[in-house]
């Protein structure tokens, strides 16, 4: 039993719903009690989906238990197939139905439906959302592509590929597909099937016809891609094209599998991240400490972009996706940080505080943590919220994705010259953290709320053993440091003082610490 | 899937003979009421004993992102518990100990049963008794079920209040008649009623749930209770079992409902008619004036209510009587005959009523009826809007202050806003 206040992933049946909701002409009959329909609003509210997700819930009640829950499932399944006329139906149990062991797969078989039934085993008390999505996608591909013979191709026909992994509620998947297709079009590689997003069960039967697969989101499609490698000898492009370097690698990898020249795709007029990052204004980005957390794919990609393309310093790297912990561990080793593998948001928060980052890249939860700590932040991964489905085109992948990343990670930071001015004129009353915006002074009745002067009168605390205290003049000097880095300066100084065995921090200690931590 | 047939089926129904539906229920389970209960009772912690689904429901239903550590959480049952590798009661004690040691501010711990805990028959009442031996009297431990197999949305509050009533001390037999107002309302509405009660000369009154767990009143044959929420059937039975007597009235929504509700109280406590009129007069006038702003928008509009909070009959009554709307169908998850009778007395007999839900069939009926406004949950709202239909989220009816005179205008505005917004927009779907 685990006490949970907030969770990064839902139960596995929500993962199955994401696959069902991604596809066309597929319906999911979920054996579940009243209340589990809440999951519909993830799609209709967060994603602003215009139709209800294609899911029928059996809604059994306490009085049905031990009686006719199996019959309720059969009725719901039969009615759903008749009403929605899907090409195929997924059947499965939510956590409560798993306990009553009705076997939806077996029950559906007895109905003699004229369409294929894909039974799902979703162990709710062991697994989570992404696992459920990956398992469902794999079962669908196995069910529909299994046993097919690839169609013969004419000699010299252009190479084709499948794009695997984009889903409903995936971070920017909608736009990533467009961006990846642009690259493939330049290379002259045809897209055979994109799945699960937008595919029908019939489309899945055509998957074996492609020459290779592009694995965009391993969390969702790795299981399926590995099976396709074994079953149809389809190679997999595993580089996820997030950032300029990864996009280049992706293009080369695809070009090699397709036997085409990568050059036309590599020369992009529209890619601006490289120049923006080289331009002198971006000097101030150098060594900014960035804390990264999310699903494994986006977190690993973000770390690479942060260090190698923006010149940041990765000061923390973590994921909730335990299945992909190995990827995070090897990336963490490369950037010389401790990998953080946890799905406890409080532990992530503690790690953020300890790392003292200047920028946080994470999920919606880390965005909230960062806002609370007044650290600039940007969202890079699911779980996400309604504002992470922007109306405008904003991919993460490809060259336009790199442009979007530059803007969305750099804009939250204090800009270059602005930062210098803040440092130069740190005593300026308008730069104080208590200062109201100067254009609002008229309605605020004064631009500054004086901090209580009481500490001036307080005698310096006698230094006890092992207890740090600040001399008044050091405390005053500390206040001259801009508020958004003051916390860090305080912590650094205290850490330095403790290390040096200094118990009373003076102005000297403050500047000694500054020199010690200088980079 | 024969829409006209289904429509006629609903049309023939009434409060006396509702269309009973057994199918997919597109409603929340009782756990969801924790979202307002934990705000209402500020020293209580609600610990759901359930699954990852329960935890995910709680954060999704309320759009909860955590700014401060909330006073609810989920003890997630895992495979070790189910396989018997861990003793679930010991596990629960461990979770509770950890929780209470971190949260000294918590004075009442509420163990909330879920679908999985009910199905595996985990006895939370017994767990509460055991924990009370350790933690009472400093901290009290209660248990109730908010499971979806037993409760719909607001019925979670019903079960919680029932547990509170069971825990109430016995009132002395010589105690003067006292008033108990039952059902969570917004603090602001509660404060307004408190002022009105005092002006009417009432002294001994209290609200359930109270804002602090330590303020639970005593109960006995001299208690007169009145419901401020219609969904409290079990609580009412428990109150009556403890000797309390019910004051019958429509819900205090809108000018008419609030006046009838206050009058029922005033009559019970022997307040003179003149005094009642003098005290309620200004509020009544303000409420009428505020609602009048929206009458133009809502008058003659055909409104279809999907089942959600059991507030549907009361809301329909308000919309029909005070804004001149026409009610197409009142869907409600559960129809409590006795408690809703005062509302139906004020509605025409021709209003179609359905109890329970088969959501696909209800959507068919709704499309066939083609109403001007659909009151429904968040899972259905955007899909209806995408079809070009106007909707109102029903969840706002439990998440915003709507009771009493000063909120009557706000209540009307909730329904007028989607219509006036549509009129204002020049973009279409």
Interface residues (C-beta under 8 A of the other chain):
Chain A: X1 X2 X3 X4 X5 X6 X7 X9 X10 X11 X13 X14 X33 X34 X35 X36 X37 X38 X39 X40 X41 X42 X44 X45 X48 X49 X50 X51 X52 X56 X57 X58 X59 X60 X61 X62 X65 X76 X79 X82 X83 X94 X95 X96 X99 X100 X123 X124 X125 X126 X128 X345 X364 X365 X368 X372 X385
Chain B: X1 X23 X24 X25 X26 X27 X28 X29 X30 X31 X32 X47 X49 X51 X52 X53 X55 X56 X57 X59 X60 X61 X63 X64 X65 X66 X67 X69 X70 X73 X74 X75 X76 X77 X78 X79 X81 X82 X86 X88 X91 X92 X94 X95 X98 X99 X115 X116 X118 X119 X120 X147 X148 X149 X150 X152 X360 X377 X378 X379 X380 X381 X382 X383 X386 X429
